[in-house]
């Protein structure tokens, strides 16, 4: 066996190895994208009710502080506007 023959056989395997690396990365990316895009399972009723309760509590705390305008002053709700003041209506 000559040294030239073994080098000739090793080169195609080296090329296949270099082609297998991007192919493996592509397959891993496809599997990751499949699992990442699956819809999540519906929440258990207990967890859903606790989450909604926390949401309502946070909303109540936020609204208890009063409505704020862009200037930072409390907005007047259902009041008669003075001169130069726009009317603010509650919904």
MODELLER restraints for C-alpha pairs under 7 A, 6 or more apart:
rsr = mdl.restraints
at = mdl.atoms
rsr.add(forms.Gaussian(group=physical.xy_distance, feature=features.Distance(at['CA:66:A'], at['CA:74:A']), mean=6.56, stdev=0.5))
rsr.add(forms.Gaussian(group=physical.xy_distance, feature=features.Distance(at['CA:67:A'], at['CA:74:A']), mean=5.69, stdev=0.5))
rsr.add(forms.Gaussian(group=physical.xy_distance, feature=features.Distance(at['CA:67:A'], at['CA:75:A']), mean=5.83, stdev=0.5))
rsr.add(forms.Gaussian(group=physical.xy_distance, feature=features.Distance(at['CA:68:A'], at['CA:74:A']), mean=4.78, stdev=0.5))
rsr.add(forms.Gaussian(group=physical.xy_distance, feature=features.Distance(at['CA:68:A'], at['CA:75:A']), mean=5.82, stdev=0.5))
rsr.add(forms.Gaussian(group=physical.xy_distance, feature=features.Distance(at['CA:69:A'], at['CA:75:A']), mean=6.00, stdev=0.5))
rsr.add(forms.Gaussian(group=physical.xy_distance, feature=features.Distance(at['CA:76:A'], at['CA:88:A']), mean=6.51, stdev=0.5))
rsr.add(forms.Gaussian(group=physical.xy_distance, feature=features.Distance(at['CA:77:A'], at['CA:88:A']), mean=5.79, stdev=0.5))
rsr.add(forms.Gaussian(group=physical.xy_distance, feature=features.Distance(at['CA:77:A'], at['CA:89:A']), mean=5.91, stdev=0.5))
rsr.add(forms.Gaussian(group=physical.xy_distance, feature=features.Distance(at['CA:77:A'], at['CA:90:A']), mean=5.93, stdev=0.5))
rsr.add(forms.Gaussian(group=physical.xy_distance, feature=features.Distance(at['CA:78:A'], at['CA:88:A']), mean=6.66, stdev=0.5))
rsr.add(forms.Gaussian(group=physical.xy_distance, feature=features.Distance(at['CA:78:A'], at['CA:89:A']), mean=5.69, stdev=0.5))
rsr.add(forms.Gaussian(group=physical.xy_distance, feature=features.Distance(at['CA:78:A'], at['CA:90:A']), mean=6.57, stdev=0.5))
rsr.add(forms.Gaussian(group=physical.xy_distance, feature=features.Distance(at['CA:81:A'], at['CA:87:A']), mean=5.38, stdev=0.5))
